[in-house]
Amino acid sequence: MSNISANLKYLRKKKGLTQQQFADAIEIKRASVGAYEEDRAEPKYDLLKKIADFFDLTMDELVDQVIDDKWKPVAKSQASNLRVISITVDDQDRENIELVPVKASAGYMNGYGDPEYVRELPRFSLPMFNQGTYRAFEIKGDSMLPLPSGSIIIAEYLENWTEVKTGQTYVVVSKSDGIVYKRIGQKYKEDKGLKLVSDNKTYEPYWVDPSDVLEVWKAKASISMELPEPNPEPSLEAISSMMAQMQKTINAVADKK
């Protein structure tokens, strides 16, 4: 449950504004302000961002924090990895899942925080992902085999990426490496950042510096365009080899008795 209604009412009064004055300042109807403060409605993304900017807050602070006389804003250095992302919604105000295909990955590096850019991405929805913010990324290469190149990773936005968990998979967006799908190899270290590990062991693990990280998304599901092949029946040669190996093992055990 968000704290928008209580926070909005508190912040407006702290600035000494009436509902009408505040409505005029952000160019909406006074009745809308009343509905937001009474928790009968919530502002959509663009308006929420405008309200947060008006009070010099992040959207996360406006939505998630309890803002009152005891509240203190988080220092910028502590909040450096808490980023606001752009989203799109459907006609029922539910968040879409935007798809970032490989061909759009370069543009995403510059446009990931731009609402106009995000609106141009393909989008879809899935009923099992109706709570939270999700994005889909097409992966390229064989570093995460057996997941094939061209698979789609559906991932949930991780607000504080220092909370990544060892052994789990994430989509990491960084300045130096772009968009990569990797497994976390070690707990986050403040001086080194994130250790990324490929499931294909021919690829060496590597570290991503904290200042390099733009976004982190926790993998939730994958979609592959390649259907699994049936297991081939073993050849006569393979069966003979297996039998020979079994016989050697039996003989070795018998010799030890």
Buried (B, 14 or more C-beta within 10 A) or exposed (E): EEBBBBBBBBBBEEEEBEBEEBBBBBEBEBEBBBBBBEBEBBBEBEBBBBBBEBBEBBBBBBBBBEBEEEEEEEEEEEBEBBBBBBBBEEEEEEBBBBBBBBEBBEBBBEBBEEBEBBEEBEBEEEEEBEEEBBBBBBBBBBBBBEBBBBBBBBBBBBBEBBEBEEEEBBBBBBEEBEBBBBBBBBEBEEEEBBBBBBBEEEBEEBBBEBEBBBBBBBBBBBEEEEEEEEEEEEEEEEEEEEEEEEEEEEEEEEEEE
